Amino acid sequence: MHSELAAMFRKRERNDSGWGGYEKETDQLIATMIETVLQENTKLRGTNQKLHQDLAHTAGRVHQLSANYNQIFSDNREIDLKSRAWERQAIQLQNNDQALRAELLRCQNQQSTAMGQAPGALFNEKDGRKTSTWVAGSELLVNADRTAPARKRTRFPQA
């Protein structure tokens, strides 16, 4: 660029050779322009280095954020899988609970039927009085009247 400017001004000097002051003016102008171009070049080089450093810093930050995102995504996937496993386990436990409740009710009904009573709960309310459902070998306290003391009844009455 320096040589092009110098060549341009020398050409101007040759074309206007009748004016003697152009040569000195041209040399000063060329020197000033070269100095200005070099200063601008230095400033631009510094700006370019700063931009390069900023770009490197930004690229490093983006890389770090990407790694953090990938870790969070991986952790989220792991938590999601655990959550789904716990949901399946909860459903299985509910199914087991329902099966056990059904089995308990079936056993209670079989026992009630064997004792000659209607299937259902352990105590049936009829006419405001409680009657016990017999449970093998157990003793139940029955209070037919709230004011009377409770009586002990067993499965196998004593003679």
DSSP file (Angstrom, degrees, kcal/mol; ACC not computed):
  #  RESIDUE AA STRUCTURE BP1 BP2  ACC     N-H-->O    O-->H-N    N-H-->O    O-->H-N    TCO  KAPPA ALPHA  PHI   PSI    X-CA   Y-CA   Z-CA
    1    1 A M     >        0   0    0      0, 0.0     4,-2.1     0, 0.0     5,-0.2   0.000 360.0 360.0 360.0 -39.5    0.0    0.0    0.0
    2    2 A H  H  >  +     0   0    0      1,-0.2     4,-2.2     2,-0.2     5,-0.2   0.918 360.0  47.6 -59.7 -45.6    2.9    2.4    0.8
    3    3 A S  H  > S+     0   0    0      1,-0.2     4,-2.4     2,-0.2    -1,-0.2   0.850 109.0  54.3 -68.6 -32.7    4.5    1.9   -2.6
    4    4 A E  H  > S+     0   0    0      2,-0.2     4,-2.3     1,-0.2    -1,-0.2   0.919 109.7  46.9 -66.3 -42.9    1.1    2.5   -4.4
    5    5 A L  H  X S+     0   0    0     -4,-2.1     4,-2.3     2,-0.2     5,-0.2   0.924 112.8  49.4 -63.7 -43.7    0.6    5.8   -2.6
    6    6 A A  H  X S+     0   0    0     -4,-2.2     4,-2.2     1,-0.2    -2,-0.2   0.917 111.4  49.2 -62.0 -42.5    4.1    6.9   -3.3
    7    7 A A  H  X S+     0   0    0     -4,-2.4     4,-2.1     1,-0.2    -1,-0.2   0.892 109.4  52.7 -64.4 -39.3    3.7    6.0   -7.0
    8    8 A M  H  X S+     0   0    0     -4,-2.3     4,-1.8     1,-0.2    -2,-0.2   0.921 111.9  44.4 -63.6 -44.4    0.4    7.9   -7.2
    9    9 A F  H  X S+     0   0    0     -4,-2.3     4,-2.3     2,-0.2    -1,-0.2   0.846 110.9  53.9 -72.3 -32.2    1.9   11.1   -5.8
   10   10 A R  H  X S+     0   0    0     -4,-2.2     4,-2.3     2,-0.2    -1,-0.2   0.892 107.6  51.4 -66.4 -37.7    5.0   10.8   -8.0
   11   11 A K  H  X S+     0   0    0     -4,-2.1     4,-2.1     2,-0.2    -2,-0.2   0.919 109.8  49.3 -63.4 -42.0    2.8   10.5  -11.0
   12   12 A R  H  X S+     0   0    0     -4,-1.8     4,-1.9     1,-0.2    -2,-0.2   0.902 109.4  53.3 -61.5 -41.0    1.0   13.6   -9.9
   13   13 A E  H  < S+     0   0    0     -4,-2.3    -2,-0.2     1,-0.2    -1,-0.2   0.902 108.8  48.2 -61.9 -42.9    4.3   15.4   -9.4
   14   14 A R  H >< S+     0   0    0     -4,-2.3     3,-1.0     1,-0.2    -1,-0.2   0.890 110.6  51.0 -66.8 -38.9    5.4   14.6  -12.9
   15   15 A N  H 3< S+     0   0    0     -4,-2.1     3,-0.2     1,-0.3    -1,-0.2   0.858 117.5  39.0 -68.0 -33.7    2.2   15.8  -14.5
   16   16 A D  T >< S+     0   0    0     -4,-1.9     3,-1.6    -5,-0.2    -1,-0.3  -0.270  71.8 139.9-108.8  45.1    2.4   19.1  -12.6
   17   17 A S  T <   +     0   0    0     -3,-1.0    -1,-0.2     1,-0.3    -2,-0.1   0.653  58.9  74.8 -66.5 -13.7    6.1   19.6  -12.9
   18   18 A G  T 3  S+     0   0    0     -3,-0.2     2,-0.8     1,-0.1    -1,-0.3   0.743  85.1  69.0 -70.2 -22.2    5.6   23.3  -13.6
   19   19 A W    X   -     0   0    0     -3,-1.6     3,-1.0    -6,-0.2     4,-0.3  -0.876  68.6-165.0 -99.4 111.6    4.8   23.9  -10.0
   20   20 A G  T >  S+     0   0    0     -2,-0.8     3,-0.6     1,-0.2     4,-0.5   0.708  79.3  64.9 -71.8 -24.2    8.0   23.5   -7.9
   21   21 A G  T 3> S+     0   0    0      1,-0.2     4,-1.9     2,-0.1    -1,-0.2   0.601  81.7  79.1 -79.9  -9.7    6.3   23.3   -4.5
   22   22 A Y  H <> S+     0   0    0     -3,-1.0     4,-3.0    -6,-0.2    -1,-0.2   0.859  85.1  59.5 -67.6 -33.7    4.5   20.1   -5.2
   23   23 A E  H <> S+     0   0    0     -3,-0.6     4,-2.1    -4,-0.3    -1,-0.2   0.939 110.1  40.5 -62.9 -48.0    7.5   17.8   -4.7
   24   24 A K  H  > S+     0   0    0     -4,-0.5     4,-2.1     2,-0.2    -1,-0.2   0.912 117.1  49.6 -66.7 -42.3    8.1   18.9   -1.1
   25   25 A E  H  X S+     0   0    0     -4,-1.9     4,-2.7     1,-0.2    -2,-0.2   0.895 110.3  51.3 -62.4 -40.9    4.3   18.9   -0.4
   26   26 A T  H  X S+     0   0    0     -4,-3.0     4,-2.9     2,-0.2     5,-0.2   0.913 108.5  50.4 -64.9 -44.1    4.0   15.5   -1.8
   27   27 A D  H  X S+     0   0    0     -4,-2.1     4,-2.4    -5,-0.2    -1,-0.2   0.913 113.3  45.8 -62.0 -42.2    6.8   14.1    0.3
   28   28 A Q  H  X S+     0   0    0     -4,-2.1     4,-2.7     2,-0.2    -2,-0.2   0.913 113.8  49.0 -66.0 -42.1    5.3   15.5    3.4
   29   29 A L  H  X S+     0   0    0     -4,-2.7     4,-2.7     2,-0.2    -2,-0.2   0.912 112.0  48.6 -63.7 -42.3    1.8   14.3    2.5
   30   30 A I  H  X S+     0   0    0     -4,-2.9     4,-2.8     2,-0.2     5,-0.2   0.924 112.0  49.0 -64.0 -43.9    3.2   10.8    1.7
   31   31 A A  H  X S+     0   0    0     -4,-2.4     4,-2.5    -5,-0.2    -2,-0.2   0.918 112.8  47.8 -62.6 -42.9    5.0   10.7    5.0
   32   32 A T  H  X S+     0   0    0     -4,-2.7     4,-2.5     2,-0.2    -2,-0.2   0.918 113.4  47.4 -64.0 -43.6    1.9   11.8    6.9
   33   33 A M  H  X S+     0   0    0     -4,-2.7     4,-2.9     2,-0.2    -2,-0.2   0.899 111.9  50.0 -65.6 -40.9   -0.3    9.3    5.2
   34   34 A I  H  X S+     0   0    0     -4,-2.8     4,-2.6     2,-0.2    -2,-0.2   0.931 112.1  48.0 -63.4 -44.0    2.3    6.5    5.8
   35   35 A E  H  X S+     0   0    0     -4,-2.5     4,-2.3    -5,-0.2    -2,-0.2   0.915 113.4  47.8 -61.7 -43.1    2.4    7.4    9.5
   36   36 A T  H  X S+     0   0    0     -4,-2.5     4,-2.8     2,-0.2     5,-0.2   0.920 112.2  48.9 -63.4 -44.7   -1.4    7.5    9.7
   37   37 A V  H  X S+     0   0    0     -4,-2.9     4,-2.6     1,-0.2    -2,-0.2   0.908 111.8  49.2 -63.2 -42.1   -1.7    4.2    7.9
   38   38 A L  H  X S+     0   0    0     -4,-2.6     4,-2.4     2,-0.2    -1,-0.2   0.902 111.9  48.6 -65.1 -40.4    0.9    2.6   10.2
   39   39 A Q  H  X S+     0   0    0     -4,-2.3     4,-2.6     2,-0.2    -2,-0.2   0.932 113.5  46.6 -63.6 -45.2   -0.9    4.0   13.3
   40   40 A E  H  X S+     0   0    0     -4,-2.8     4,-3.0     1,-0.2    -2,-0.2   0.896 111.2  52.7 -63.0 -38.9   -4.2    2.7   12.1
   41   41 A N  H  X S+     0   0    0     -4,-2.6     4,-2.4    -5,-0.2    -2,-0.2   0.910 109.8  48.3 -62.7 -42.5   -2.6   -0.6   11.3
   42   42 A T  H  X S+     0   0    0     -4,-2.4     4,-2.4     2,-0.2    -2,-0.2   0.924 113.1  47.5 -63.2 -45.2   -1.2   -0.9   14.8
   43   43 A K  H  X S+     0   0    0     -4,-2.6     4,-2.7     1,-0.2    -2,-0.2   0.929 113.3  47.9 -61.3 -45.1   -4.7    0.0   16.3
   44   44 A L  H  X S+     0   0    0     -4,-3.0     4,-2.9     2,-0.2    -1,-0.2   0.877 109.6  52.9 -65.3 -36.6   -6.4   -2.5   14.1
   45   45 A R  H  X S+     0   0    0     -4,-2.4     4,-2.5     2,-0.2    -1,-0.2   0.926 111.3  46.8 -63.6 -43.7   -3.8   -5.2   15.0
   46   46 A G  H  X S+     0   0    0     -4,-2.4     4,-2.4     2,-0.2    -2,-0.2   0.915 113.8  47.7 -62.9 -43.2   -4.5   -4.5   18.7
   47   47 A T  H  X S+     0   0    0     -4,-2.7     4,-2.8     2,-0.2    -2,-0.2   0.905 111.2  51.6 -63.2 -41.3   -8.3   -4.6   18.1
   48   48 A N  H  X S+     0   0    0     -4,-2.9     4,-2.4     2,-0.2    -2,-0.2   0.910 110.4  48.1 -62.8 -42.7   -7.9   -7.8   16.1
   49   49 A Q  H  X S+     0   0    0     -4,-2.5     4,-2.5     2,-0.2    -2,-0.2   0.910 112.1  49.7 -64.0 -41.7   -5.9   -9.4   18.9
   50   50 A K  H  X S+     0   0    0     -4,-2.4     4,-2.8     2,-0.2    -2,-0.2   0.923 111.9  47.9 -62.4 -44.6   -8.5   -8.3   21.5
   51   51 A L  H  X S+     0   0    0     -4,-2.8     4,-2.7     2,-0.2    -1,-0.2   0.894 110.7  51.9 -63.2 -38.9  -11.3   -9.7   19.3
   52   52 A H  H  X S+     0   0    0     -4,-2.4     4,-2.4     2,-0.2    -2,-0.2   0.913 111.4  46.7 -63.7 -42.8   -9.3  -13.0   18.9
   53   53 A Q  H  X S+     0   0    0     -4,-2.5     4,-2.7     2,-0.2    -2,-0.2   0.918 113.0  49.2 -64.2 -43.6   -8.9  -13.2   22.7
   54   54 A D  H  X S+     0   0    0     -4,-2.8     4,-2.8     2,-0.2    -2,-0.2   0.904 111.2  50.0 -61.8 -40.9  -12.6  -12.5   23.2
   55   55 A L  H  X S+     0   0    0     -4,-2.7     4,-2.9     2,-0.2    -2,-0.2   0.917 110.9  48.7 -63.8 -43.5  -13.5  -15.1   20.7
   56   56 A A  H  X S+     0   0    0     -4,-2.4     4,-2.3     2,-0.2    -2,-0.2   0.915 113.4  47.6 -62.8 -42.2  -11.3  -17.7   22.4
   57   57 A H  H  X S+     0   0    0     -4,-2.7     4,-2.4     2,-0.2    -2,-0.2   0.924 113.5  47.5 -63.5 -44.4  -12.9  -16.8   25.8
   58   58 A T  H  X S+     0   0    0     -4,-2.8     4,-2.8     2,-0.2    -2,-0.2   0.904 111.1  51.0 -64.2 -41.5  -16.4  -17.0   24.3
   59   59 A A  H  X S+     0   0    0     -4,-2.9     4,-2.4     2,-0.2    -1,-0.2   0.913 111.2  48.5 -63.2 -41.5  -15.6  -20.3   22.6
   60   60 A G  H  X S+     0   0    0     -4,-2.3     4,-2.4     2,-0.2    -2,-0.2   0.904 112.1  48.8 -63.2 -41.1  -14.3  -21.7   25.9
   61   61 A R  H  X S+     0   0    0     -4,-2.4     4,-2.9     2,-0.2    -2,-0.2   0.908 111.0  49.7 -65.1 -42.8  -17.4  -20.5   27.7
   62   62 A V  H  X S+     0   0    0     -4,-2.8     4,-2.5     2,-0.2    -2,-0.2   0.908 110.8  50.4 -62.4 -41.4  -19.7  -22.0   25.1
   63   63 A H  H  X S+     0   0    0     -4,-2.4     4,-2.3     2,-0.2    -2,-0.2   0.918 111.8  47.7 -62.1 -43.3  -17.8  -25.3   25.4
   64   64 A Q  H  X S+     0   0    0     -4,-2.4     4,-2.5     2,-0.2    -2,-0.2   0.919 112.7  48.0 -63.9 -44.5  -18.2  -25.2   29.2
   65   65 A L  H  X S+     0   0    0     -4,-2.9     4,-2.7     2,-0.2    -2,-0.2   0.880 110.6  52.3 -64.1 -37.4  -21.9  -24.4   29.0
   66   66 A S  H  X S+     0   0    0     -4,-2.5     4,-2.6     2,-0.2    -1,-0.2   0.917 109.8  48.3 -64.2 -42.9  -22.3  -27.2   26.5
   67   67 A A  H  X S+     0   0    0     -4,-2.3     4,-2.2     2,-0.2    -2,-0.2   0.913 112.4  49.2 -63.5 -41.8  -20.6  -29.6   28.9
   68   68 A N  H  X S+     0   0    0     -4,-2.5     4,-2.6     2,-0.2    -2,-0.2   0.915 111.1  49.9 -62.6 -42.9  -22.8  -28.4   31.7
   69   69 A Y  H  X S+     0   0    0     -4,-2.7     4,-3.0     1,-0.2    -2,-0.2   0.925 110.2  50.1 -61.2 -44.9  -26.0  -28.8   29.6
   70   70 A N  H  X S+     0   0    0     -4,-2.6     4,-2.4     1,-0.2    -1,-0.2   0.895 111.5  48.8 -62.3 -39.0  -24.9  -32.3   28.6
   71   71 A Q  H  X S+     0   0    0     -4,-2.2     4,-2.9     2,-0.2    -2,-0.2   0.926 113.0  46.9 -65.7 -44.3  -24.4  -33.2   32.3
   72   72 A I  H  X S+     0   0    0     -4,-2.6     4,-2.9     2,-0.2    -2,-0.2   0.914 112.3  50.4 -63.2 -42.3  -27.8  -31.7   33.3
   73   73 A F  H  X S+     0   0    0     -4,-3.0     4,-2.3     2,-0.2    -1,-0.2   0.909 112.1  47.7 -61.8 -42.3  -29.4  -33.6   30.4
   74   74 A S  H  X S+     0   0    0     -4,-2.4     4,-2.3     2,-0.2    -2,-0.2   0.926 113.4  47.2 -64.6 -45.0  -27.8  -36.8   31.5
   75   75 A D  H  X S+     0   0    0     -4,-2.9     4,-2.7     1,-0.2    -2,-0.2   0.905 111.8  51.3 -62.4 -41.0  -28.8  -36.3   35.1
   76   76 A N  H  X S+     0   0    0     -4,-2.9     4,-2.6     2,-0.2    -1,-0.2   0.902 109.6  49.8 -62.9 -41.6  -32.4  -35.4   34.0
   77   77 A R  H  X S+     0   0    0     -4,-2.3     4,-2.4     2,-0.2    -1,-0.2   0.916 111.5  49.1 -63.3 -42.4  -32.5  -38.6   32.0
   78   78 A E  H  X S+     0   0    0     -4,-2.3     4,-2.3     2,-0.2    -2,-0.2   0.919 112.3  47.5 -63.2 -44.0  -31.3  -40.6   35.0
   79   79 A I  H  X S+     0   0    0     -4,-2.7     4,-2.7     1,-0.2    -2,-0.2   0.899 111.1  52.1 -63.3 -40.5  -33.9  -39.0   37.3
   80   80 A D  H  X S+     0   0    0     -4,-2.6     4,-2.5     2,-0.2    -2,-0.2   0.913 109.6  48.8 -62.9 -43.0  -36.6  -39.6   34.7
   81   81 A L  H  X S+     0   0    0     -4,-2.4     4,-2.3     2,-0.2    -2,-0.2   0.911 112.7  47.9 -64.0 -41.5  -35.7  -43.3   34.5
   82   82 A K  H  X S+     0   0    0     -4,-2.3     4,-2.7     2,-0.2    -2,-0.2   0.916 110.9  51.8 -63.8 -41.9  -35.7  -43.6   38.3
   83   83 A S  H  X S+     0   0    0     -4,-2.7     4,-2.3     1,-0.2    -2,-0.2   0.915 110.4  47.8 -61.5 -43.5  -39.0  -41.8   38.4
   84   84 A R  H  X S+     0   0    0     -4,-2.5     4,-2.5     2,-0.2    -1,-0.2   0.901 111.1  51.1 -64.8 -39.4  -40.5  -44.2   35.9
   85   85 A A  H  X S+     0   0    0     -4,-2.3     4,-2.5     1,-0.2    -2,-0.2   0.914 110.7  48.8 -63.4 -41.7  -39.1  -47.2   37.8
   86   86 A W  H  X S+     0   0    0     -4,-2.7     4,-2.7     2,-0.2    -2,-0.2   0.879 109.8  52.0 -65.5 -37.3  -40.7  -45.9   41.0
   87   87 A E  H  X S+     0   0    0     -4,-2.3     4,-2.4     2,-0.2    -2,-0.2   0.927 110.9  47.3 -63.3 -44.0  -44.0  -45.4   39.3
   88   88 A R  H  X S+     0   0    0     -4,-2.5     4,-2.4     1,-0.2    -2,-0.2   0.906 112.9  49.6 -62.9 -40.3  -43.9  -49.0   38.0
   89   89 A Q  H  X S+     0   0    0     -4,-2.5     4,-2.6     2,-0.2    -2,-0.2   0.903 110.0  50.5 -65.0 -40.7  -43.0  -50.2   41.5
   90   90 A A  H  X S+     0   0    0     -4,-2.7     4,-2.4     2,-0.2    -2,-0.2   0.911 110.9  49.0 -63.4 -42.2  -45.8  -48.2   43.0
   91   91 A I  H  X S+     0   0    0     -4,-2.4     4,-2.5     2,-0.2    -2,-0.2   0.915 111.6  49.7 -62.6 -42.7  -48.3  -49.7   40.5
   92   92 A Q  H  X S+     0   0    0     -4,-2.4     4,-2.6     1,-0.2    -2,-0.2   0.911 111.0  49.3 -63.0 -41.9  -47.0  -53.1   41.3
   93   93 A L  H  X S+     0   0    0     -4,-2.6     4,-2.7     2,-0.2    -2,-0.2   0.893 110.5  50.6 -64.6 -39.1  -47.4  -52.5   45.1
   94   94 A Q  H  X S+     0   0    0     -4,-2.4     4,-2.6     2,-0.2    -2,-0.2   0.917 111.2  48.6 -63.2 -42.6  -50.9  -51.2   44.5
   95   95 A N  H  X S+     0   0    0     -4,-2.5     4,-2.4     2,-0.2    -2,-0.2   0.918 112.5  48.0 -63.4 -42.7  -51.7  -54.4   42.5
   96   96 A N  H  X S+     0   0    0     -4,-2.6     4,-2.7     2,-0.2    -2,-0.2   0.908 111.3  51.3 -63.2 -41.2  -50.2  -56.5   45.3
   97   97 A D  H  X S+     0   0    0     -4,-2.7     4,-2.6     2,-0.2    -2,-0.2   0.922 110.6  48.0 -61.3 -45.2  -52.2  -54.6   47.9
   98   98 A Q  H  X S+     0   0    0     -4,-2.6     4,-2.4     2,-0.2    -1,-0.2   0.904 112.2  49.6 -63.1 -40.7  -55.4  -55.1   46.0
   99   99 A A  H  X S+     0   0    0     -4,-2.4     4,-2.4     2,-0.2    -2,-0.2   0.917 112.1  47.8 -65.2 -42.2  -54.7  -58.8   45.6
  100  100 A L  H  X S+     0   0    0     -4,-2.7     4,-2.6     2,-0.2    -2,-0.2   0.896 111.6  50.1 -65.9 -39.6  -53.9  -59.2   49.3
  101  101 A R  H  X S+     0   0    0     -4,-2.6     4,-2.6     2,-0.2    -2,-0.2   0.916 111.5  48.6 -63.6 -42.2  -57.1  -57.3   50.2
  102  102 A A  H  X S+     0   0    0     -4,-2.4     4,-2.4     2,-0.2    -2,-0.2   0.910 112.2  48.9 -63.9 -41.1  -59.1  -59.6   47.9
  103  103 A E  H  X S+     0   0    0     -4,-2.4     4,-2.6     2,-0.2    -2,-0.2   0.904 111.4  49.9 -64.6 -41.6  -57.4  -62.7   49.5
  104  104 A L  H  X S+     0   0    0     -4,-2.6     4,-2.6     2,-0.2    -2,-0.2   0.926 112.1  47.2 -62.5 -45.2  -58.2  -61.4   53.0
  105  105 A L  H  X S+     0   0    0     -4,-2.6     4,-2.6     2,-0.2    -2,-0.2   0.902 111.6  51.3 -63.3 -40.8  -61.8  -60.7   52.1
  106  106 A R  H  X S+     0   0    0     -4,-2.4     4,-2.4     2,-0.2    -2,-0.2   0.922 111.7  47.0 -62.4 -44.1  -62.1  -64.2   50.5
  107  107 A C  H  X S+     0   0    0     -4,-2.6     4,-2.4     2,-0.2    -2,-0.2   0.905 112.1  50.2 -65.0 -41.1  -60.6  -65.8   53.7
  108  108 A Q  H  X S+     0   0    0     -4,-2.6     4,-2.5     1,-0.2    -2,-0.2   0.915 111.7  48.2 -62.7 -42.3  -62.9  -63.8   55.9
  109  109 A N  H  X S+     0   0    0     -4,-2.6     4,-2.5     2,-0.2    -2,-0.2   0.895 111.2  50.0 -66.3 -39.5  -65.9  -64.8   53.9
  110  110 A Q  H  X S+     0   0    0     -4,-2.4     4,-2.3     2,-0.2    -1,-0.2   0.914 112.8  47.3 -63.8 -41.6  -64.9  -68.5   53.9
  111  111 A Q  H  X S+     0   0    0     -4,-2.4     4,-1.5     2,-0.2    -2,-0.2   0.902 112.3  49.2 -66.9 -40.9  -64.5  -68.4   57.6
  112  112 A S  H  <>S+     0   0    0     -4,-2.5     5,-2.7     1,-0.2     4,-0.3   0.911 111.4  49.5 -64.0 -41.6  -67.8  -66.7   58.1
  113  113 A T  H ><5S+     0   0    0     -4,-2.5     3,-1.2     1,-0.2    -2,-0.2   0.897 108.5  53.2 -64.5 -40.0  -69.5  -69.2   55.9
  114  114 A A  H 3<5S+     0   0    0     -4,-2.3    -1,-0.2     1,-0.3    -2,-0.2   0.809 108.5  50.7 -65.1 -29.0  -67.9  -72.1   57.8
  115  115 A M  T 3<5S-     0   0    0     -4,-1.5    -1,-0.3    -5,-0.1    -2,-0.2   0.454 119.9-110.4 -87.8  -1.6  -69.3  -70.6   61.1
  116  116 A G  T < 5S+     0   0    0     -3,-1.2     2,-0.3    -4,-0.3    -3,-0.2   0.678  77.6 121.9  83.9  17.4  -72.8  -70.3   59.6
  117  117 A Q  S   <S-     0   0    0     -5,-2.7    -1,-0.3    -6,-0.2    -2,-0.1  -0.713  71.3 -88.5-110.6 164.2  -72.9  -66.6   59.4
  118  118 A A        -     0   0    0     -2,-0.3    -1,-0.1     1,-0.1    -5,-0.0  -0.440  50.3-104.3 -68.9 140.0  -73.4  -64.3   56.5
  119  119 A P  S    S+     0   0    0      0, 0.0     2,-0.3     0, 0.0   -10,-0.1  -0.323  78.0  73.7 -61.6 146.7  -70.3  -63.3   54.6
  120  120 A G  S    S-     0   0    0    -15,-0.2    -8,-0.1    -3,-0.1     4,-0.1  -0.998  79.8  -1.6 152.4-144.6  -69.0  -59.8   55.3
  121  121 A A        -     0   0    0     -2,-0.3     3,-0.1     2,-0.2   -16,-0.0  -0.169  68.7-104.4 -75.9 171.8  -67.4  -57.8   57.9
  122  122 A L  S    S+     0   0    0      1,-0.2    11,-1.2    10,-0.0     2,-0.4   0.840 108.8  38.9 -66.0 -33.7  -66.3  -59.1   61.4
  123  123 A F  E     -A  132   0A   0      9,-0.2     2,-0.4     7,-0.0    -2,-0.2  -0.972  70.0-164.3-122.6 132.4  -69.2  -57.4   63.0
  124  124 A N  E     -A  131   0A   0      7,-1.3     7,-1.4    -2,-0.4     2,-0.6  -0.929  14.3-140.5-111.6 137.5  -72.7  -57.0   61.6
  125  125 A E  E     +A  130   0A   0     -2,-0.4     2,-0.4     5,-0.2     5,-0.2  -0.872  28.5 165.4-100.8 123.0  -75.2  -54.5   63.0
  126  126 A K  E >  S-A  129   0A   0      3,-2.0     3,-2.3    -2,-0.6    -2,-0.0  -0.990  70.3 -14.0-135.9 126.5  -78.8  -55.7   63.2
  127  127 A D  T 3  S-     0   0    0     -2,-0.4     3,-0.1     1,-0.3    -1,-0.1   0.804 123.2 -60.6  55.3  32.9  -81.4  -54.0   65.3
  128  128 A G  T 3  S+     0   0    0      1,-0.2     2,-0.4     0, 0.0    -1,-0.3   0.521 114.2 111.6  76.7   4.0  -78.8  -51.9   67.1
  129  129 A R  E <   -A  126   0A   0     -3,-2.3    -3,-2.0    16,-0.0     2,-0.5  -0.879  63.0-132.8-112.3 144.3  -77.1  -54.9   68.5
  130  130 A K  E     -A  125   0A   0     -2,-0.4     2,-0.4    13,-0.3    -5,-0.2  -0.799  18.7-169.5 -95.7 133.8  -73.7  -56.2   67.6
  131  131 A T  E     -A  124   0A   0     -7,-1.4    -7,-1.3    -2,-0.5     2,-0.2  -0.964  20.7-125.3-118.9 141.1  -73.2  -59.9   66.8
  132  132 A S  E     -A  123   0A   0     -2,-0.4     2,-0.5    -9,-0.2    -9,-0.2  -0.522   7.0-134.4 -87.6 150.6  -69.8  -61.3   66.5
  133  133 A T        -     0   0    0    -11,-1.2     2,-0.1    -2,-0.2   -21,-0.1  -0.901  37.1-112.6 -96.2 129.1  -68.4  -63.2   63.6
  134  134 A W        -     0   0    0     -2,-0.5     2,-0.4   -22,-0.1   -19,-0.1  -0.377  30.1-168.5 -68.3 135.5  -66.6  -66.2   64.9
  135  135 A V    >   -     0   0    0      3,-0.2     3,-2.2    -2,-0.1    20,-0.2  -0.997  37.9 -99.0-122.6 127.4  -62.8  -66.3   64.5
  136  136 A A  T 3  S-     0   0    0     -2,-0.4     3,-0.1     1,-0.3   -25,-0.0  -0.163  98.5  -7.7 -54.1 125.0  -61.2  -69.6   65.2
  137  137 A G  T 3  S+     0   0    0      1,-0.2    -1,-0.3     0, 0.0     2,-0.2   0.497 105.2 120.3  73.5   5.1  -59.6  -69.8   68.7
  138  138 A S    <   -     0   0    0     -3,-2.2    17,-0.7     2,-0.0     2,-0.5  -0.632  56.8-134.4-102.3 161.3  -60.1  -66.1   69.4
  139  139 A E  E     -B  154   0B   0     -2,-0.2     2,-0.4    15,-0.2    15,-0.2  -0.953  20.0-166.2-112.7 131.7  -62.1  -64.4   72.2
  140  140 A L  E     -B  153   0B   0     13,-1.9    13,-1.9    -2,-0.5     2,-0.6  -0.947  17.0-135.9-118.9 137.9  -64.3  -61.5   71.4
  141  141 A L  E     -B  152   0B   0     -2,-0.4     2,-0.5    11,-0.2    11,-0.2  -0.821  25.8-168.3 -90.7 125.5  -65.9  -59.1   73.8
  142  142 A V  E     -B  151   0B   0      9,-2.2     9,-2.3    -2,-0.6     2,-0.5  -0.952  13.9-175.2-119.4 131.6  -69.5  -58.6   72.9
  143  143 A N        +     0   0    0     -2,-0.5   -13,-0.3     7,-0.2     7,-0.1  -0.881   8.4 171.4-126.7  98.1  -71.6  -55.8   74.4
  144  144 A A  S    S+     0   0    0     -2,-0.5     2,-0.4     1,-0.2    -1,-0.1   0.801  75.7  39.7 -76.1 -28.8  -75.2  -56.2   73.2
  145  145 A D  S    S-     0   0    0      4,-0.2     3,-0.5    -3,-0.1    -1,-0.2  -0.979  76.0-142.0-123.7 132.6  -76.4  -53.5   75.7
  146  146 A R  S    S+     0   0    0     -2,-0.4    -1,-0.1     1,-0.2     4,-0.1   0.786 102.7  47.6 -66.6 -26.1  -74.4  -50.4   76.4
  147  147 A T  S    S+     0   0    0      2,-0.1    -1,-0.2    -3,-0.0    -3,-0.0   0.719  98.8  81.6 -87.5 -21.0  -75.3  -50.4   80.0
  148  148 A A  S    S-     0   0    0     -3,-0.5    -3,-0.1     1,-0.1     3,-0.1  -0.514  90.1-101.4 -84.4 152.7  -74.5  -54.1   80.6
  149  149 A P        -     0   0    0      0, 0.0    -4,-0.2     0, 0.0     2,-0.1  -0.358  45.4 -94.9 -69.6 154.3  -71.0  -55.4   81.2
  150  150 A A        -     0   0    0     -7,-0.1     2,-0.3    -4,-0.1    -7,-0.2  -0.425  37.4-143.8 -69.7 142.3  -69.2  -57.0   78.3
  151  151 A R  E     -B  142   0B   0     -9,-2.3    -9,-2.2    -2,-0.1     2,-0.5  -0.831  10.3-127.4-107.2 147.2  -69.4  -60.8   78.1
  152  152 A K  E     -B  141   0B   0     -2,-0.3     2,-0.4   -11,-0.2   -11,-0.2  -0.820  27.9-176.3 -95.1 127.8  -66.6  -63.0   76.9
  153  153 A R  E     -B  140   0B   0    -13,-1.9   -13,-1.9    -2,-0.5     2,-0.3  -0.966   3.5-166.1-123.0 141.9  -67.5  -65.4   74.1
  154  154 A T  E     -B  139   0B   0     -2,-0.4   -15,-0.2   -15,-0.2   -18,-0.1  -0.793  33.3-114.7-121.0 166.3  -65.2  -68.0   72.6
  155  155 A R  S    S+     0   0    0    -17,-0.7    -1,-0.1    -2,-0.3   -19,-0.1   0.908 111.4  44.8 -64.2 -42.7  -65.3  -70.2   69.6
  156  156 A F  S    S-     0   0    0     -3,-0.0    -1,-0.2     0, 0.0   -20,-0.0  -0.870  91.0-138.3-108.6 102.4  -65.5  -73.3   71.6
  157  157 A P        -     0   0    0      0, 0.0     2,-0.3     0, 0.0    -4,-0.0  -0.269  20.2-118.9 -60.2 142.1  -68.1  -72.8   74.5
  158  158 A Q              0   0    0      1,-0.1    -4,-0.0    -4,-0.0     0, 0.0  -0.632 360.0 360.0 -83.7 140.5  -66.9  -74.2   77.8
  159  159 A A              0   0    0     -2,-0.3    -1,-0.1     0, 0.0     0, 0.0   0.453 360.0 360.0 -82.6 360.0  -69.2  -77.0   79.2
